[in-house]
Amino acid sequence: MSRVCVICGKGRTSGNNVSHSNRRTKRAFNANVHKVQVEIDGVVSNEYVCTRCMRTSKKS
C-alpha cells in the first residue's frame, strides 16, 4: 500500500544523500501522512492524509 495523501496526492519524492566529500547516493523523502477518518463524498473511511491537509481542514 502506498502512503499517498488522498486529498492532495502528496507522496514519496527522491533526492540525494550528500557526504562530506560530496559523493551522492539516492534517498527517499516520505510524505508526513497519518491514517485518519475522512469523509469523501459522504462516505466515511480510514485513509492516509498529510499533516498539511489536516491543518487546512481544521480551518473550515
Secondary structure as a PSIPRED ss2 file (coil, helix, strand):
# PSIPRED VFORMAT (PSIPRED V4.0)

   1 M C   1.000  0.000  0.000
   2 S C   1.000  0.000  0.000
   3 R C   1.000  0.000  0.000
   4 V C   1.000  0.000  0.000
   5 C C   1.000  0.000  0.000
   6 V C   1.000  0.000  0.000
   7 I C   1.000  0.000  0.000
   8 C C   1.000  0.000  0.000
   9 G C   1.000  0.000  0.000
  10 K C   1.000  0.000  0.000
  11 G C   1.000  0.000  0.000
  12 R C   1.000  0.000  0.000
  13 T E   0.000  0.000  1.000
  14 S E   0.000  0.000  1.000
  15 G E   0.000  0.000  1.000
  16 N E   0.000  0.000  1.000
  17 N E   0.000  0.000  1.000
  18 V E   0.000  0.000  1.000
  19 S C   1.000  0.000  0.000
  20 H C   1.000  0.000  0.000
  21 S C   1.000  0.000  0.000
  22 N C   1.000  0.000  0.000
  23 R C   1.000  0.000  0.000
  24 R E   0.000  0.000  1.000
  25 T E   0.000  0.000  1.000
  26 K E   0.000  0.000  1.000
  27 R E   0.000  0.000  1.000
  28 A E   0.000  0.000  1.000
  29 F E   0.000  0.000  1.000
  30 N C   1.000  0.000  0.000
  31 A C   1.000  0.000  0.000
  32 N C   1.000  0.000  0.000
  33 V E   0.000  0.000  1.000
  34 H E   0.000  0.000  1.000
  35 K E   0.000  0.000  1.000
  36 V E   0.000  0.000  1.000
  37 Q E   0.000  0.000  1.000
  38 V E   0.000  0.000  1.000
  39 E E   0.000  0.000  1.000
  40 I E   0.000  0.000  1.000
  41 D C   1.000  0.000  0.000
  42 G C   1.000  0.000  0.000
  43 V E   0.000  0.000  1.000
  44 V E   0.000  0.000  1.000
  45 S E   0.000  0.000  1.000
  46 N E   0.000  0.000  1.000
  47 E E   0.000  0.000  1.000
  48 Y E   0.000  0.000  1.000
  49 V E   0.000  0.000  1.000
  50 C E   0.000  0.000  1.000
  51 T H   0.000  1.000  0.000
  52 R H   0.000  1.000  0.000
  53 C H   0.000  1.000  0.000
  54 M H   0.000  1.000  0.000
  55 R H   0.000  1.000  0.000
  56 T H   0.000  1.000  0.000
  57 S H   0.000  1.000  0.000
  58 K H   0.000  1.000  0.000
  59 K H   0.000  1.000  0.000
  60 S C   1.000  0.000  0.000
